[in-house]
Amino acid sequence: MKLTFPDYVLDVLELLESRGFEAYVVGGAVRDTLLGRVPEDYDIVTNARPDEIKLAAERGNLRVIGTLGQDFGVVNLRSGRHTVEVASYRNETYGSDAHRPAEVWYCEKLEDDLGRRDFTINAMAADRQGRIIDCFGGLDDLHGRVLRTVGNARKRFQEDALRMFRACRFVAQLGCTPDAAVLPAMEANLDRVGGLSLERVRAELNKLLCAPWAGRGMDLMVRSRLAAQDCRIRSHGSYVPVPILPELEALVGVEQNPAFHPYDVWTHTAIALDKGDRRLETGWAILLHDIAKGREGIRTYDAEGHPHDNGHEKAGAVMARQIMERLRLPRELTERAAWLVRSHMHFGFASALDDAATWRWLRREARSGHFRVNKEMAEAFKELTAVCVADAAATAATRSDIIHAQMYGKRLVTMAYQMPVHTSDLAVSGRDLMAMGIPKERISALLPLFLHRVQDRSMENRPDGLLAAARRWLARQQRTDG
């Protein structure tokens, strides 16, 4: 099997080889190319030292970009319009830091450099001709969808605790199964997680939630108790612990009404994540949509002993906001996810109602102040549809039920685009009204009046109708003024 790489990558490989050095594409770029994916970036390793890499670049008319990473043997080169990271073969030892190596040194052989990497699927290299160098069985593991560490799993995770989060992310991105050593090795190194920065943990969570098998990856995070740990953030000169997602553990084994749910709350959540649409907003919303189920004050039982969680969506929205604020996620992402959690139960209820009732729902949301313009609101309802379809797909819902939810969602989004949220969504502008001779100071009252009438369906949002109404209004004002 031979791989092909872009010309700008081949140019760097050829340049280094022309100076008498070895050079290989390595890691994720090889893995993704084997999977038929376009890599986000290409990393190259070489037996050249940083000064030799820079000298070769100078003589080959390639530009060195910055100095970041050079202390660790990494040089960034500009090849065409692209930046390629070139690193010297190196090895490393780890100390008390949960992520950064305590010591890095250069080595002479490619195999030694590959041997320091986390997983076998990331420890493959390829030369300029596309020939694969696989010292640790990564190719077989990739074909078999197995996630296996390079060497001793406990040692790999003890060296760098972030690798445990990367394990969950690769399960989510590739749909692979951890080999038997991974889970116990993660459990044995949970004490290392407290030294990881919130920034790095949060980045892994976001990548995982956008992955095709997000539920499988998050399930590994919960089963290993990785989600229940703390990471840390630096504040006022000292480190402060930040709980990651301990609330998820409370969902494991929590039974649901068997008339609607064949799974416990956590299993349902994990399956729904796998059914999601890969957007970050919906990923967080699906993860947290049932976060309040089973809690005191929410959980009740009917006469047959079946559990109910009435109001869990409202309590869940509050919890979702608290969790996401704790993780210092962006405010807009947090508010959208909390809105999706709060609204997900109303979707199913509203799908049985007529268009007039749906319009009233949309009008209420348009006037809530949550959205700035109708395009934003329509996008939110598109995301809500994705959340609710994924939610339904992880229940006892039939295929017909899911199709009905999808169809209602499309109708809902179409109507949302018709519902103006702000006066800027109207088919006429203040400039149009000024051109009719309406004084500027009166336009500020007229446009909100039109907005409410369109929202109430007493007027259509059409230029001709709105302008005719404006002319009638102007005539009345002139008579009154006269």
N, C-alpha and C positions, 0 to 999 in steps of 0.2 A: 504494500500500500504506500502510495506517495501523495504528499500534500502539496498544494500550491499556495503561495503567499503573494501579496501585492508587490508591485515593482519597488515601491519605496522601502519596503522591508528587505527585499532582495538586494537593493543597492547597499544597505548597511552591512548585510552579511558578506557581500562580495568585497566591499571595501576592507573589512577586517581580515578576510581571508587573503586578500592581495598583499597585506602587510605581514603575512605569515602566521596569523593567529587562527585559532578555532573560533567558530561562532555558530550559535544555534538559536532558533526560536524555541521558547520554552513555556511551560505552564498552561495557563488558561487559554492562550491563543491556539495551542496545539489541540487541547481538549475540544474547544468549540469548533475548530475546523473539522475535526473528526466527526463531530455531530452534525455537520452541515450548516453550522451557524456562522454568522459574520462576527468575529471577535470585536470587542469594544476597543481593545488596544493590543499591541504586540510587544512582548518583552523578549530581549535577546541576551544570552549569556555568552561569555567569552573568557579565554585564559589571558587576555590582555588586561593590564592594570589600568586604573583610571587615567593616569598621565599618558599612557600609550593609546588609549581610546581617543583622548582629546587630540593627540598629535595626528593620529590617523584621520580623524574628522577634519582637521585643519588642512591636511594635504589632499583630502578628498572633497573639499569645498562643502562640507557639511557643518552646520553651525551648532555649537554647544549652547544649550538653553539652561541658564542659571547654574547654581552650584548645589541645589538641594539634592541630598542623597549621596554626594560624593564621598562623605566620611564613611559611608557604608559600601563604597565601591560601585556606585551607580552614577552613570552619566546620561543625561538626556540630550539626544541629538535631533536636530531638525532635518528631516529628509523630505524634500518637496514641501508640501503643505502640512506634513504630519510630524508629530513628535514620537520618537522611538526611545524606549528606556533600554539602555545597554548596561549590563552589570557584570562585574568580574566574578569568576567562580569564587564562591565563598562558603564558609561554614560559620557556625555560631554556637555560643553557649548562653544559657539563660540563668538568671539569678532570681532576686525577689520580685522584680517587675513582672506583672502578669501578662505583658504583651511584648515589650521591647527586649531584645537580646542584651545580655551584659557585656558580651565580647564578640566581635566579628573578626575573622581572619580570612585571608585569601587561601585558596587551595588550587591544586594543579589539574584535577581531573573533573570532567563533567559529572561523572557518577557521584562524586562527593557533594557537588552542588545540588544535584537532584535529591540526594539522600537526606537533605535537611528540610525538605518540603513536607507539607501537611498530609496530603492524600495522594494515593497512587495515580489517580486520574489527573492530578496537577503536577505530576513528577515525570512527564514525558517531554522529550525534545525532538526537534526535527532540523535537519540541515538544509542548506540552500537548494538541494535537489529534491527536497520533500521527503527524504528517508527518515523514518521514525526511530528514535533511540528510546527504548523502554526497558529500564533496568529493574523495575519493581512490579511488573504485571499490570500496569495501568490500562493497557489496551484491552485486556480480558475483562478487567473490572468495569471499564466503560461500556463494553458490549453487553456485559451481564447486569449492568445497572447496580453495581455494588459499590458502596462507599467504604473504603478501607484505608487506614492510615499507613504511611510509610514507616515501617518498623513498629516498635512497641507503642500501642495506642495510649497507654497511661503516660508514657514519657512525652509523647507529642503534645498532649493536652496540658501536661504539667509545665512544659516549656512555654507555651503561649495559650492562655485561657480563651482568647478570641477564637481559636480554632474550633472550640465547641459550638460557638454560634455559627461559624462557617459550615460546620457539619450539618446543622439544621437547615441552613440556607441551601446547601448543595442538594440535600434531600428534596427540598421544595423546588429548586430550579430544574433538576435532572430527573426527578421521580425515582431516585435510586434507593436502595435498601441498605442501611448500615450493617456492616458485618458484625458478628457476634461480640467482638471486642469493644466496639464503639460505645455502647450504652454504659456498661460497667466502668469503662475508663472515664466517661463524662461524670458519672456519679462519684467517682473517686477523686475528682479534681474540682468539685464545686467550691471549695474554699478559696480557689484562685480567682474566682469571678469578681470578688470585691475590689480587686485592684484594677479592673478595667474601667475605662472612661465611658461615661454615658454617651458621648458622641459616637464612639465606635460601636457600642451595643445598639444604639438607635439606628445607625446606618444599616447594620445587619438585619434588624427587624423590618425596616422599610423594604429592603431588597427581598426578603423572604415573603412578605405579604403581597408582593407584586408577581410572585412566581407561580407557574402552572400548578404545582402541587403544594400550595401554601399550607393546606391542612396537614399534610403528612409531615412537613418540616416543623410546623408549630406543635404537632403532637409529640415529636421527639423532644422538643424543648420542654414540654410539660411533663412527659413521662420521666425524663432525666432529672427533673426538678431544677433545671437551668432557669426556667422562667420565674421560679420562686426566689431567686437570689437577688442580692443587691449589687449594683455597680457603684460608681462614684462620680462626683463632679467637684471641681475646685471652686470654692466660694470663700471670699474674704481671707485668702491665704491658707486655707485648710481644706481638706477633703471632706465632703459630706456624702453619706451613703444615699443611694437612690434605689428604692425597690423597682425591680424590672416589671414583671407581670404576675405577682403572687396571686392575684384575684382569679386567675385561670384555674389554679389547682382546686379551688373550691367548687368548680363546675364538674369535676370528674366524679362519675358515679351518681350524680343527682338525677333521679328518675323524672320522667315526664309522663303526661297523660297518654296512655297507650293507644287511645283512639286516634291520636294525631301524630305521635312520635314513637318510632321504633327504637330510638337511641336515647342514651342519657344526654344531658345538656352539653358536656364537653365533646362527645363523639359527634353529636349533631353539629356543633360549631365547626369542628375540624372538617367534616364532610362538606358543609356549606362553603368553607374557605376554598376547597378544591373546585367548587362549582362557580366561584366568583369570576369577575371579568378582568382581573389583573390591574385595576386602577388602585392607587394607594388609598384614596378616600374610601372606596368600597371595601378594600381589604381590612382597614381598621374598623369600619362599621360592622362588617360581618364578624370579625373577631370578638367584638364587644356587644353585639346586638342582644345577647341573652345574658349579659354579665350579672344582672341582678336576680336571675332566677334562683329559686331555692333559698333565698335569704329571708331572715326574720322580718315580718311585716309585709312580705310579698307572697310567700308560699302559703297556700291554703289547701284544704282537701274537701271534696264534695262527699255526698252521702255514700257513694260507692267506694270511697277511699282514694279516688283519683286526684293527683295533684293539679293545682292551678297556680298561675303566677300573674294574676291580674294587676296591671299597672307596672309590670316589669320594664316596659319600654321607657316610661318616664323616669323611674329610678335608675335605669340603665344609662340613660342619657346623662344624668348627673354624674354617675360613676365614670362613664367614658370620658367626660370632660376632665374630671379630676385626674384620671390615669394619664391622659395625653398631656395635660399641663405638667404633671410630675415628670414626664419624660421629655419635657420642653420641646414638644413638637410644635410646628408653626400654628399660629392662632387660627388662620383660615381653615387649615386642615382639621384642627380640633373642633371648630364650630360646625363644619360640614359633617364630620363623622358623628358628632353628638346629635345633630338634627336628623341624620339618617336613622340612628338608633331610636330616637323619640318617635319617628314617623313610621317605622316599619310595620307596626301592627295595624295602623289605620289603612295602609295600602290594601290589605286583604279585605277589610271591612268595606272600603269604598269601591272595590272592584265589583261588588254586587249591587251598587247603586246606579242610578241613571246619570246622564250627562249634567243635568241641572245640579245634582248633589256634588258631583265632581267639581263643577265650576265653582260652587260655594267653597269647597275645600281650597281650591287654588286661589280664590279671592282672599280668603282668610290668610293664607301664606303670603300673598302679595302685599297685604297690608300689615304684616307682622313686623316689618323692619329687618327681617333676616336677610333679605336679598336686595341688591342694589338695582338691578335691571332684570327684565324678563328672560334674557338669555342665560343669566346666572341661575335663575329659578328653574328654567327648563333643564339645564344641565344637572341640577340637583335632583330633579324628578327622574331623569335618565339613570342616575346613580342609584336612586331609591328603587327603581325597577330591578336593577341588577342585584341589589341586596336581597330584595324580596323573592326574586326568582331563585336565587341560590338558597335562600332560607327554605323555600317550598321544596326544592329538589332534595333537601336533606331531611324530609319528613315522610309521612305516609301518603303524600299527595300523588295523584295519578298523573300520567303524561298529559291527559286532557286538562287537569288542573293547572299544570305548569304552562301549557300553551295558552290557556285563558289568562293567566297572570302576565305572560309576555304580551299578549294582544292588548290587555287593559293598559299595560305600561306604555305601549306605543301611543294609544289614544290619549293617555294622560299627558305625555310629553308634547304631543301635537297641540293639545288645549293649553298647555303651559306657555307655549310660544305665542298663543293668541291673547294671553292675559298680560296686560301692561302692568309693570311694577312701579315704574318711575315715569314722570312726564316726558322724559326723553324717549320712551317706548311708543309714544303716540305718533300717529301718521302725519301730524303737523307739528311745526316748531314755533318757538316764539318769534323767529324771524318771519315766518309765514304770516303770523298774525299782525306783526308790525307793518308788513307790506300792505295790509288791509286798512291801515289807519288806526289800529287799536293802540292806545297809549301803553307804553312799556310798563307803567306801574299797575295797569289793570291786567296785563297778561299773567302776572304772578298769581292772580286769583282765578283767572279763567282756565289755565291749563290744569291745575289740580281739580277743578270742577269737571272738566272733560275726562280726566283720569278716573274719577269715581264713577262717572256715568258709564264709561266703557266697561269698567269692572263690574258694574251692576247690570250690564247688558241692556241698558236703556238707550245706548248709542253704539254704533259700530265704529271700530277703529279704522276708518277709511278717510282719505284726504277730502274727498268731495263732501261727505257727510259732516265731518268736523268743521270744514270751512263754511258750509251752509249754516251750521249752528252758530259759528262765530259771527256771521253776517247778521243773523237774527238777533243775537245778543247785542251786537253793536247798534243795530237799529233801535232796540229797546232802550239802550243807554242814551242814545241821541234824543229820543223822545222824552225820556225822563229829564235829561239835562236841559232840553228846550222848555 
